[in-house]
Amino acid sequence: MIQQSQIEAWLAEDLGHHDVTNDVPGETIGELVAKEAGVAAGFDAAVATYEYLGVEIEPTVETGERFEPGTTLVRCTGPAQAVLRGERVVVNVVAHAAGIATRTRAAVDAARTVDDAVRIACTRKTTPGLRGIEKRAVVAGGGDTHRLDLSHMVMIKDNHIAELGLERAINHMRERVSFTTKIEVEVETPAAAATAAAAGADIVLLDNMDPATVTEAVAGLPEHTLAEASGGITIETVPDYAATGVDVISMGSLTHSAPSLDLSFRTGS
């Protein structure tokens, strides 16, 4: 859900204190048009922004749908001043979200060439203030959100292990979490993966391992323990990791490195 305060902050950032540029009389029609192919996302933010400004708006494609260059993604009608004032926020947010959805779909498609069951997930490497939009864009692209915030799952990383030791860290967290909360442990070797699983990890994250090492690590895990590969994985190497037997491939680049799509906003009564 997009909060009104967030919309107000976006608009205030763009409009400043005295918007002369968009002081245009009358009513108009606006269209958000794709200049390149992609996957649709970010419409919830576009709708919320224009509804806040009193502009009628309707997406013309479904979230998660592929589109080609020249496709109209959104149509809106209302006072020209309001349409123009919301234009840049709408273009920026939809372009950013669609870029993430498009990159995610490419990763999902790459994994599907090897294994339909492997999940592509994002991480918490999101833009402050935009996590909800970015995570929903990943879902639009066919990916998994992973944990939304620190309360959704315990992730024991290298710093925790350095402070407490691997097995003690798992026991320490197990004593403090609800029975509904999963514990994931980040490891860097197949031996550490087996140790983490034996100590009670629900998920083992195989970090910065090449595909051959990931395959070895997965082979040493019990059947009930989920395996996740992460660290430097690209769209090009997704098939190699999908072939290792992991359940999840997580990629920070889905959110922090996805280029915004090239979109154009056109008006005319």
C-alpha atoms as one frame of an Amber mdcrd trajectory, in Angstrom:
protein
   0.000   0.000   0.000   1.294   3.453  -0.944   1.069   5.886   1.968  -0.281
   9.404   1.356   2.743  10.854   3.137   5.014   9.119   0.636   3.097  10.575
  -2.324   3.231  14.031  -0.747   7.002  13.693  -0.262   7.498  12.638  -3.901
   5.456  15.575  -5.189   7.040  18.098  -2.832  10.501  17.010  -3.975   9.606
  17.615  -7.626   7.346  20.676  -7.383   9.338  22.744  -4.906   7.772  25.897
  -3.488   6.527  27.642  -6.619   5.636  25.553  -9.661   5.251  27.885 -12.634
   6.168  25.299 -15.261   2.899  23.369 -14.930   0.520  26.326 -14.549  -1.511
  25.201 -17.563  -5.309  25.773 -17.777  -7.988  23.358 -18.971  -8.401  19.596
 -19.094  -6.138  17.100 -20.832  -5.507  13.433 -21.549  -2.203  11.802 -20.689
  -0.631   8.520 -21.782   2.403   6.688 -20.465   3.992   4.969 -23.459   6.788
   2.379 -23.537   9.801   3.133 -25.721  11.266  -0.336 -25.138   9.997  -3.813
 -24.297   9.568  -4.852 -20.695   7.382  -6.210 -17.916   4.735  -4.008 -16.288
   5.028  -2.938 -12.628   4.626   0.106 -10.410   1.029   0.878 -11.362  -0.149
   0.979  -7.748   2.128   3.969  -7.145   1.034   5.667 -10.376  -2.646   5.249
  -9.525  -2.173   6.464  -5.950  -0.254   9.539  -7.111  -2.801  10.638  -9.688
  -5.787   9.870  -7.463  -4.184  12.106  -4.831  -4.037  14.885  -7.438  -7.661
  14.345  -8.507  -6.799  12.788 -11.870  -8.635   9.772 -13.278  -6.171   7.053
 -14.220  -6.380   3.526 -15.596  -3.562   1.089 -16.441  -4.095  -0.459 -19.868
  -1.953  -3.560 -19.300  -1.856  -5.952 -16.343   0.895  -5.899 -13.741   3.389
  -8.608 -14.687   2.394  -8.520 -18.361   5.062  -8.264 -21.032   4.780  -5.300
 -23.384   6.444  -4.131 -26.584   7.731  -0.683 -27.637   4.875   1.676 -28.416
   2.486   0.106 -25.903   0.378   2.532 -23.882   0.739   1.469 -20.246  -1.449
   4.044 -18.493  -4.116   6.566 -19.566  -5.303   9.449 -17.443  -7.683  12.408
 -17.724  -8.046  15.498 -15.588  -6.950  19.106 -15.078  -3.853  19.758 -17.179
  -2.016  21.275 -14.237  -2.569  18.174 -12.087  -1.703  15.773 -14.909   1.553
  17.594 -15.586   2.421  17.878 -11.909   2.186  14.137 -11.442   3.912  13.249
 -14.695   7.525  12.997 -13.520   6.736  11.065 -10.358   4.601   8.593 -12.316
   7.176   8.139 -15.077  10.073   7.715 -12.644   8.347   5.236 -10.351   6.827
   3.093 -13.110  10.071   3.101 -15.123  12.042   2.021 -12.048   9.569  -0.696
 -11.039   9.207  -1.993 -14.591  12.985  -2.156 -14.918  13.145  -4.371 -11.837
  10.276  -6.561 -13.062  11.945  -6.902 -16.454  15.300  -7.911 -14.972  13.589
 -10.363 -12.643  11.676 -11.977 -15.505  14.944 -12.415 -17.412  16.451 -14.216
 -14.404  13.355 -16.387 -13.959  13.374 -17.300 -17.658  17.061 -18.182 -17.437
  16.426 -20.490 -14.459  13.469 -22.130 -16.219  15.728 -23.312 -19.030  17.167
 -25.740 -16.456  14.687 -26.245 -13.601  11.108 -24.997 -13.210  11.238 -25.391
  -9.425  14.128 -23.027  -8.656  12.977 -19.734  -7.161  14.577 -16.422  -8.077
  14.576 -14.096  -5.071  15.641 -10.553  -4.329  17.355  -9.321  -1.152  17.139
  -6.388   1.287  19.410  -4.369  -1.022  16.591  -1.983  -1.818  16.331   1.806
  -2.091  15.371   3.353   1.282  11.719   4.390   1.120  11.021   2.310  -1.984
  11.293  -1.238  -0.638   7.571  -1.993  -1.023   7.514  -0.827  -4.643  10.719
  -2.699  -5.482   9.677  -5.939  -3.782   6.287  -5.874  -5.556   8.108  -5.292
  -8.839  10.134  -8.449  -8.228   6.889 -10.372  -7.708   5.504  -8.857 -10.938
   8.531 -10.289 -12.710   7.878 -13.757 -11.311  10.379 -13.591  -8.456  10.191
 -14.123  -4.710  10.423 -11.282  -2.189  12.712 -13.166   0.244  12.337 -11.570
   3.703  10.634  -8.174   3.602  12.377  -6.924   6.736  14.401  -8.160   9.695
  11.318  -9.458  11.527  10.380 -11.987   8.845  13.279 -14.372   9.323  16.541
 -14.677  11.240  19.564 -14.489   8.956  22.794 -15.493  10.659  25.621 -13.904
   8.694  29.408 -13.819   8.930  29.377 -11.059  11.569  27.104 -13.079  13.851
  29.309 -16.149  13.415  32.431 -14.083  14.120  30.890 -12.897  17.397  29.255
 -16.105  18.610  30.489 -19.018  16.525  28.268 -20.896  14.067  26.528 -23.414
  16.332  26.213 -21.029  19.273  24.716 -18.374  16.994  22.045 -20.810  15.789
  21.210 -21.887  19.338  21.178 -18.262  20.531  18.646 -17.267  17.863  16.567
 -20.438  18.246  15.977 -19.596  21.914  14.644 -16.148  21.005  12.389 -16.656
  17.983   8.828 -17.841  17.594   8.255 -21.389  16.384   6.933 -19.798  13.173
  10.205 -18.001  12.391  12.759 -19.690  10.152  16.487 -19.433  10.671  18.842
 -19.077   7.710  22.602 -19.342   8.012  25.099 -17.873   5.565  28.131 -20.091
   4.950  31.124 -20.047   2.636  32.144 -23.711   2.465  30.372 -27.058   1.979
  31.631 -28.192   5.397  30.105 -25.155   7.108  26.845 -25.801   5.238  26.648
 -29.326   6.659  27.471 -28.044  10.151  24.756 -25.375   9.954  22.152 -27.907
   8.848  23.123 -30.321  11.631  22.822 -27.493  14.163  19.235 -26.785  13.103
  19.309 -24.233  10.287  16.107 -24.267   8.236  17.819 -22.675   5.245  21.492
 -22.610   4.333  22.734 -19.744   2.185  25.711 -20.782   0.073  27.513 -17.487
  -0.348  29.986 -16.613  -3.087  30.574 -20.200  -4.176  31.070 -21.248  -7.777
  28.500 -23.705  -9.215  30.704 -26.753  -8.663  31.160 -25.906  -4.986  27.438
 -25.203  -4.599  26.690 -28.641  -6.060  29.023 -30.227  -3.512  27.413 -28.282
  -0.651  23.868 -29.202  -1.687  24.805 -32.872  -1.819  25.828 -32.707   1.834
  22.559 -31.203   3.102  19.590 -33.141   4.521  16.552 -33.299   2.259  14.460
 -31.060   4.537  17.000 -28.200   4.560  16.493 -25.552   1.892  19.553 -24.441
  -0.057  19.988 -20.897  -1.358  22.790 -19.700  -3.620  23.795 -16.045  -3.560
  26.684 -13.718  -4.229  27.736 -12.317  -7.590  25.203 -14.331  -9.607  24.299
 -12.743 -12.943  21.547 -13.372 -15.473  24.128 -15.192 -17.580  25.197 -17.541
 -14.776  21.702 -18.251 -13.405  21.379 -21.491 -15.466  24.675 -22.784 -14.033
  23.402 -22.254 -10.477  19.940 -23.595 -11.289  21.606 -26.860 -12.272  23.275
 -27.296  -8.856  20.178 -28.505  -7.008  19.557 -25.352  -4.947  15.998 -24.349
  -4.097  16.556 -20.593  -4.307  18.859 -18.240  -6.196  18.942 -14.771  -4.643
  20.262 -11.731  -6.493  20.746  -8.254  -5.051  21.147  -6.945  -8.588  17.428
  -7.423  -9.233  16.795  -4.271  -7.233  20.066  -2.376  -6.905  21.266  -2.693
 -10.513  18.142  -2.916 -12.663  18.089  -0.057 -15.196  14.892   1.963 -15.412
  12.925   1.357 -18.591  12.650   4.115 -21.185   9.093   5.462 -20.949   7.492
   8.599 -22.381   4.545  10.617 -21.084   2.447  12.338 -23.721  -0.477  14.712
 -23.288  -3.008  16.254 -25.578  -6.653  17.191 -25.296
